[in-house]
Amino acid sequence: MNNPLLEPYVLPPFSEIRPEHVEPAIDKVIADARSKIDALLQSLTEPTWETLVVPMEELDVTIDRVWSPVSHMNSVVNSEDLRKAYNACLPKLSEFATELGQNEALYQAYKKIQDGPEYQKLDTAQKKVIDNAVRDFRLSGVELPQAEREQFKKLSQQLTERSAKFEENLLDATHAWSKHITDENLLSGLPESTREMAAMMAQRQNLEGWLFTLDFPSYMPVMSYADSRDLREEMYTAFATKASDQGPNAGQWDNTEVMQDILKLRHESAQILGFANHAERSLATKMAKDPQQVLDFLQDLAARSKPIAEQEYAELSAFAKAESGLETLEAWDVTYWAEKLRQQRYAISQEELKPYFPEDKVVNGLFAVVNRLYGLEIRENKNVDVWHQDVRFFEIVGEQGEVRAQFYLDLYARQHKRGGAWMDECMVRRKTRDGIQIPVAFLTCNFSEPVGDKPALFTHDEVTTLFHEFGHGLHHMLTKIDYAGVSGINGVAWDAVELPSQFMENWCWEREALDLIAGHYQTGEKLPDALYEKMIAARNFQSAMMMLRQLEFSLFDFRLHLEFDPAQSNQVEQILEQVRSEVSVVKPPKFNRFAHSFAHIFAGGYAAGYYSYKWAEVLSADAFSKFEENGIFDRQTGVEFLEAILEQGGSREPMELFIEFRGREPQIDALLRHSGIAA
C-alpha cells in the first residue's frame, strides 16, 4: 500500500493520512533506525560531529516526520480508529527512545567527543548539543546495572501509556456531557453571542433550542453571565468533576487510578536514577537549582498576594450579599458575581469588548505587531493541505524576502479536538545536505467560531491566549540555530520556555498595539478611549485572586511530586487540600476534582514544572519593562530581543541570554507592578 507518511513530503499530506497508515509507517522507520544505528556504531572509528551527531539527528528527524502529523491529528481530529493506531505506536516509540537512551556504545561515543580535542573545535550550540546528549543518556539510565535499566525501560513505557490514557479519559468525559435547553427563561443574563452559538450547536445535533457543552467558549459565558444559579451549579458540577469518581458521569472515564499510576511510575523512575523524588529529577533540566528554591519562590509570591486576595474576596462576598442577599458564595457564584462587580466598578465586560476583536482584525493585528517589532512580513498561503477546512496556513518572510518559517493556525473549538491552546512543532530548523530546513509550527486554540453572517468575535482573554501561543511559535520559528537538538524551543530549560509567550501578551494591553489589533467588526471603529481606559482600570481586577489560583496549581504540582509516597493512598486530594488551606481564598466544594483534568501535569510536560509559568513571568515582565523604558515598538529593542532570546533557541543557558538582553539578572518588581501587587 502506498503510505503517504513514508513519502518524502515538503509539508505533511494531511488529507491523505489514514489510521491504517500509522502503525506500518512507525514500524518501518523504527526498524530502519535500529539497523542504521547498528551499522553506524560498527563503522565508527573516531566519533566526530560529522560522523556521529549529524547521522543521529537525521534518524530523529525521520521518525519525527512520521509521528509529528499523526500525534497532531490525534489531538485535533480524534477518531476511534486514529486513537487505536496512535495508542498502538506509543509503546513502540517509548521502547525505542529508552533503548536509544540506554545504548552504551552511543553514550561512550558522545562522551568521547565531549572529552576529546574535537569538542574544542565546535561552536557554542554544537557543544550544548553534546552536553545535553550526555546528560540525557544519564537521565535515561545508561549508567545503571542491566536489571535496573530494564526496569527503567518498562516504567517509561507504562508512563507513556498511562499519560495517554489520562488525556483520552479527559477528552471523552468533556465531550460526553452536554446541556440541552428548550426553556428560554433559563438563558436569562446570557449574551446574544452565547445564545447564537448554543442555538447553532443544537441545530447541528438536529435539536430544538440551545445546546451547551464543557468546551471553554460554551462553558465560560454560562459561569460569567447566566442568572440561573441552578444552571451555573449544574455546569460547574459537570466541569469540576470531569473524568472522576464524582458528578453526572461519576466513575466513567475516571482518572483516579490513572493519576496514582502516573505518580508511582514517575517516583520509581526518579529513584532508580538516584533522585529522591520526581521533583528533584525534574529540576535536573531546569533553571531552578533545587526544590527549596522553587518552594521559596512560590511561597514568597503567595505571602505577598494573599492579604490582597482576601480583601478582594471579602469585597466580592459583601457585594453579592448586598445585591442579592446571598449569604454564602459557592464556587459557581464566584465568576458570575465577579463579572457583575467588574461591570459595576468599571462598567466593562469581556462581552462588550468582543465586537472590537473580530478574527481577521486580531490575526492581522498580531502580524502587524510582529512586523513593527522584528521587521517580518506574514502572508497567507491557501494552497496547502490541511486537516480541517477551518485551518489556515501562513509564511513568515524576512527583510530580504526569504521565507524564514511557516505555521498552521487552527482557531476554533470543535468536537474531537482536545481543549486548551498550544503550540507544537511540525518541523524544526536545521542544516541539511540540501540547505536549511525551515521551521514549521502548529498553533492551536479553542475559540468561538463564526456564527451566522458574523465573523468569529474573540474576548480579550482569547486575544491574549492567541498572542501567548504565537510567542511560543516565534521562539520555535525565528531561531537561527541550525542543529535540531537546540533549535527553537528544543533544549530550552522548561522554566524559561514560557518567557517568549508571556512576553507577547503585554502588547494586548498597550494602546498603540490595540489600535492594530482591535476594530469594530461592523464599522471598523477603533477601540474607543473610554472603553480602553475601563479595560486598563479593570486589568488588575482580582489579580491577587488570579495570582493565588496559579500558585495553588504550582504548589500542588510541585509538592505532589516532591512528597509523593507510593505507600500512601489519596495523597492527591490530601496535598491539594493542604495547599488550598494555605494559599486559597476561594474554597471549592468537596466534590470538586480539579486534579482529574489537570492535563498539564498528568499528560503534558509540566510535571513538577507548573511553577514555570510564574518563574518565566518574572523574566517576561522584566524583559518587557525594557520596552516600557524605550517605547513598546522601539525597533532597536525589538532586534535585541530577537537576537538575544528568539534566535538563540536552546543553544545557551537562559540566564546568560536574559542578561545579554537586559544587561542584568531578572528582578521581580516588574511582575508585581504589572499584577497590581506592591513590591
C-alpha positions, 0 to 999 in steps of 0.5 A: 500500500502506498503510505503517504507518511513514508513519502518524502513530503515538503509539508505533511499530506494531511488529507491523505493520512489514514489510521491504517497508515500509522502503525506500518509507517512507525514500524518501518522507520523504527526498524530502519533506525535500529539497523542504521544505528547498528551499522553506524556504531560498527563503522565508527572509528573516531566519533566526530560531529560529522560522523556521529551527531549529524547521522543521529539527528537525521534518524530523529528527524525521520521518525519525527516526520512520521509521528509529528502529523499523526500525534497532531491529528490525534489531538485535533481530529480524534477518531476511534480508529486514529486513537487505536493506531496512535495508542498502538505506536506509543509503546513502540516509540517509548521502547525505542527512545529508552533503548536509544537512551540506554545504548552504551556504545552511543553514550561512550561515543558522545562522551568521547567527543565531549572529552576529546580535542574535537569538542574544542573545535565546535561552536557554542550550540554544537557543544550544548548539543553534546552536553545535553546528549550526555546528560540525557543518556544519564537521565535515561539510565545508561549508567545503571546495572542491566536489571535496573535499566530494564526496569527503567525501560518498562516504567517509561513505557507504562508512563507513556501509556498511562499519560495517554490514557489520562488525556483520552479519559479527559477528552471523552468525559468533556465531550460526553456531557452536554446541556440541552435547553428548550426553556428560554427563561433559563438563558436569562443574563446570557449574551446574544453571542452565547445564545447564537452559538448554543442555538447553532450547536443544537441545530447541528445535533438536529435539536430544538433550542440551545445546546451547551457543552464543557468546551471553554467558549460554551462553558465560560459565558454560562459561569460569567453571565447566566442568572440561573444559579441552578444552571451555573451549579449544574455546569460547574458540577459537570466541569469540576468533576470531569473524568472522576469518581464524582458528578453526572458521569461519576466513575466513567472515564475516571482518572483516579487510578490513572493519576496514582499510576502516573505518580508511582511510575514517575517516583520509581523512575526518579529513584532508580536514577538516584533522585529522591523524588520526581521533583528533584529529577525534574529540576535536573533540566531546569533553571531552578537549582533545587526544590527549596528554591522553587518552594521559596519562590512560590511561597514568597509570591503567595505571602505577598498576594494573599492579604490582597486576595482576601480583601478582594474576596471579602469585597466580592462576598459583601457585594453579592450579599448586598445585591442579592442577599446571598449569604454564602458564595459557592464556587459557581457564584464566584465568576458570575458575581465577579463579572457583575462587580467588574461591570459595576466598578468599571462598567466593562465586560469581556462581552462588550469588548468582543465586537472590537476583536473580530478574527481577521482584525486580531490575526492581522493585528498580531502580524502587524505587531510582529512586523513593527517589532522584528521587521517580518512580513506574514502572508497567507498561503491557501494552497496547502493541505490541511486537516480541517477546512477551518485551518489556515496556513501562513509564511513568515518572510524576512527583510530580504524576502526569504521565507524564514518559517511557516505555521498552521493556525487552527482557531476554533473549538470543535468536537474531537479536538482536545481543549486548551491552546498550544503550540507544537512543532511540525518541523524544526530548523536545521542544516541539511545536505540540501540547505536549511530546513525551515521551521514549521509550527502548529498553533492551536486554540479553542475559540468561538467560531463564526456564527451566522453572517458574523465573523468569529468575535474573540474576548480579550482573554482569547486575544491574549491566549492567541498572542501567548501561543504565537510567542511560543511559535516565534521562539520555535520559528525565528531561531537561527540555530541550525542543529535540531537538538537546540533549535527553537524551543528544543533544549530550552530549560522548561522554566524559561520556555514560557518567557517568549509567550508571556512576553507577547501578551503585554502588547494586548494591553498597550494602546498603540498595539490595540489600535492594530489589533482591535476594530469594530467588526461592523464599522471598523471603529477603533477601540474607543478611549473610554472603553480602553481606559475601563479595560486598563482600570479593570486589568488588575481586577482580582489579580491577587485572586488570579495570582493565588489560583496559579500558585495553588496549581504550582504548589500542588504540582510541585509538592505532589511530586516532591512528597509523593509516597507510593505507600500512601493512598489519596495523597492527591486530594490530601496535598491539594487540600493542604495547599488550598488551606494555605494559599486559597481564598476561594474554597471549592466544594468537596466534590470538586476534582480539579486534579482529574483534568489537570492535563498539564501535569498528568499528560503534558510536560509540566510535571513538577514544572507548573511553577514555570509559568510564574518563574518565566513571568518574572523574566517576561515582565522584566524583559518587557519593562525594557520596552516600557523604558524605550517605547513598546515598538522601539525597533532597536529593542525589538532586534535585541530581543530577537537576537538575544532570546528568539534566535538563540533557541536552546543553544545557551543557558537562559540566564546568560541570554536574559542578561545579554538582553537586559544587561542584568539578572531578572528582578521581580518588581516588574511582575508585581507592578504589572499584577497590581501587587506592591513590591 
